[in-house]
Amino acid sequence: MTPILRLLLATVLMAAPPAAMAQMELPPIPPSVEDSYSKLTARSEVAEALAAIKGAGVRMFEEQVRINEVPAPPFKEQLRAEYFLKKMREAGLPGAYIDKEGNVIGVRAGTAKGPRLVVSAHLDTVFPEGTDVKVREKDGRYYAPGIGDDALGLTNLLTVLEALNKSNIKTVGDIIFVGTVGEEELGDLRGVKALFRDIKDIDGFISLDGVGLGRIVHHATGSHRYLATFKGPGGHSFSAFGLPSAIHAMGRAVAKIGDLVPPAEPKTTFTVGTVAGGTSVNAIAATSTIGIDIRSNGNAALLEFEKKVLAALQDAVNEENARWKSDKISVEIKQVGDRPAGVTPIDTPIIQAARAAMPRVGAQVRSITASSTDSNLPMSLGIPAITLSSSGTGGGSHSPGEWYSPVNNHVGAQNVFLLTLALTGMEGVTAPPARQASSPIKDTGNHGHPA
């Protein structure tokens, strides 16, 4: 028996939800939502589709490995996009296409004028070109950069599409399946921004991202990203000693930013994530650059802390110039990331349906929380959106040691399958829920229930 099969046949009990979850004051799920799921799960074609997904666990993981081993570094997702387009067409959407931005899009038309729901996962990884993405097994874990984030989400998307088509289930509303580009790193959500720029009638959005079924992201953490480039005259470290250094100015800036204290509520974070510059060890640096990430669950807090970071950059320039009685150092600040904030309220139908779906497949809601994902964009536009993690276990996301174990990996796909049916409606069985808008960039500073 293979290691994959041993894992998938293992009996694993779902852990109890955290105590904090039990203390949340969540609104009751309306009877109409539970009634919708009762009607859906009573249908033989739905039951057969759920069983088919359960039986596809090994095949799902094999596809996850294949997807992961097609490189998709930031801004170079084309190879994976072409592979994913092929798989989407094979799964039943021959009209699927790659748009101008690089997204893979396929529309499964509904039977009537109903809501248009996007089910998406992102094609790109956070890892640079040349990263070894081959999957390797060790002690029941499968290691590879991107294996959970987001080869897993892409696999679940294909699984849901295939289950719908093989069961011949007809939905009232359209389902738009999308593999997006630009979710990671400095992609700045360019894929999902293009999607909503080009398609104007989207009514709801689900993003599949990461490992750990039971997590519902309903609050979009806003982020601003900057490249700060310090410039100076440069020179020989000995003969030109006395000239100001771009790297020394950069060092002052990093130290100043590192000493800043962000507010604890709403949660606000920062990091200087990259540094570069200089030409040789015996030269006074003429240029240096740092990359800065600032995030917050509140827009006001984000903007206020951003002012302090930008001020620290200029203060560092002034100090370096003063140290050498010069005016030769300057800093050029370029914003390279703007992920908008927003909220899908807890009582929105998409969240009510997501909460009710999980127990139907033997899972539990573990957290309703904030994060920065593709869902940021639709939330900022007032379109109901959530991001869901998928099943299995894993760790090390965004690190070379990222790993995944496909125990009960089918459950996440079952969950998305049922949720998609509930939100789009099944012809002759259920109607889609009425739309309730999200809260675009609404800032009270303390939304939802952070994990």
Secondary structure, 3 states (H helix, E strand, C coil): CCHHHHHHHCCCCCCCCCHHHHCCCCCCCCHHHHHHHHHHHCCHHHHHHHHHHHHCHHHHHHHHHHHHCCCCCCCCCHHHHHHHHHHHHHCCCCCCEECCCCCEEEEECCCCCCCEEEEEEECCCCCCCCCCCCCEEECCEEECCCCCCCHHHHHHHHHHHHHHHHHCCCECCEEEEEEECCCCHHHCCHHHHHHHHHCCCCCEEEEEEEECCCEEEEEECEEEEEEEEEECCCEECCCCCCCCCHHHHHHHHHHHHHHCCCCCCCCEEEEEEEEEECCCCCEECCEEEEEEEEEECCHHHHHHHHHHHHHHHHHHHHHHHHHCCCCCCEEEEEEEEEECCEECCCCCHHHHHHHHHHHHCCCCCCEEEEECCCCHHHHHCCCCEEEEEECCEEECCCCCCCEEECCCCHHHHHHHHHHHHHHHCECCCCCCCCCCCCEECCCCCCCCECC
